[in-house]
Amino acid sequence: MLHGSTGKGFVVICSPSGLIEQIIKNDYELTCELLVGLPVDGVFDEACREKALLFLSEARSSGAAFDWELVVPLLSGPTTVHCAAALLVDKLLIVGAGSRDSAMQVIEEMLKINNEQTNHLRILMKDLQMASSKVEERDQSVYDELTRLNNELSAMQRELVKKNHELAQLNQQKNYFLGMAAHDLRSPLGAIVSFSEFLLDQEREHALEDDRELVSVIKKSSEFMFGLINDLLDITKIESGNLHLNACSMPLMEVISQSVNINRVLAAKKGVVIQVTQGGQLPETVVWDKSKIEQVLNNLLGNAIKFSPQDSAVTLRLGSAGQKVTIQVEDKGEGLPVEIMDQLFVPFSKASRLGTRGEKGTGLGLAIARRIVDGHGGEIRAENMLEGGTRFVVTLPVGSV
């Protein structure tokens, strides 16, 4: 061992197979003693023994290996050292130190030794310096690139925050405008619908059939617009985060029966029958927002009637599993085109179709239904049945909200 040295580390010469033949320097207090005749890979911690063997293999196959970080077990605890190795004819010179700079310092000390390893050490020193220079250049280049990318990312994040703020303001303004327009239009449209119904109900001898037809057109158009206005108000409230659910305990069949009875009047005009079936043990009461769930059921039943052929049936199936109620609404229509399945619950999507009698839809009903079901902690989906027709499935927790 050299005395008066400043570069702390170890230097050993090994046989090609990795057995230590000479210990030139050892400043480390290793937990295992560094002895001639022992395998050099035993110097390293058990956890990185496989990596140490790769390091030795690299040195033997390439003639040298530079700046390998390996762990040695010191009395003070496991420590990472930077290792280099060079093939000296039929011997293997191995250097270990705390850093790349320390490794070079150790080699510089070795250069003071006047023995046959000096020239090989000089070559190793030169190669290490070149390797270190390349590593530093690479590190600096990587650092500069990371700095540039980080600056770009920060700028993009600031711009994204700004755009999101602007988008939120525009969305708020849009919701405000829709709400205001829908609210202002609802009253006059309601009056038109009411007066149209009044005129159609009057049995006047002088009323001409053409007049009744015109009033009927006015009534149908007004009803469609009135429904659109109501849906706009609903979707505007929901999109603004104002979906307030007033959940309370109620009899399950009361909710179902009321929706079915309302829609039976609409179904009778097309000769459509609404059937209700039950499967399993249903809960007597549920905790839902009654008006909102009725809105969902009215939408599903209304759509089923709209797309049902004349003199067919719409089936509402009730089931229960665990603490959830399943409501299925099935029709005997033509089914849903595959290309619109993903757009069914999107507001103003192209999934809206005409009914079997040309009935129009607003394109908002299913979007509103999904948000109401989501608000109750449930799920809603649609599927085509193998025997034809469409099935909508709603699953709701018994004690929602």
Secondary structure, DSSP 4 states (H G I P E B T S, - for coil): --SS--S-EEEEEE-TTSBEEEEEEE---BSS---TTSBGGGGS-GGGHHHHHHHHHHHHHHSEEEEEEEEEEETTEEEEEEEEEEEETTEEEEEEESSHHHHHHHHHHHTTS-STTHHHHHHHHHHHHHHHHHHHHHHHHHHHHHHHHHHHHHHHHHHHHHHHHHHHHHHHHHHHHHHHHHHHHHHHHHHHHHHHHHHHH---TT--HHHHHHHHHHHHHHHHHHHHHHHHHHHHHHHTT------EEEEHHHHHHHHHHHHHHHHHTTTPEEEEEE-S---SEEEE-HHHHHHHHHHHHHHHHHTSPTT-EEEEEEEEETTEEEEEEE--S----GGGGGGTTSTT-TT----TT-----S-HHHHHHHHHHHTT-EEEEEE-TTSSEEEEEEEETB--
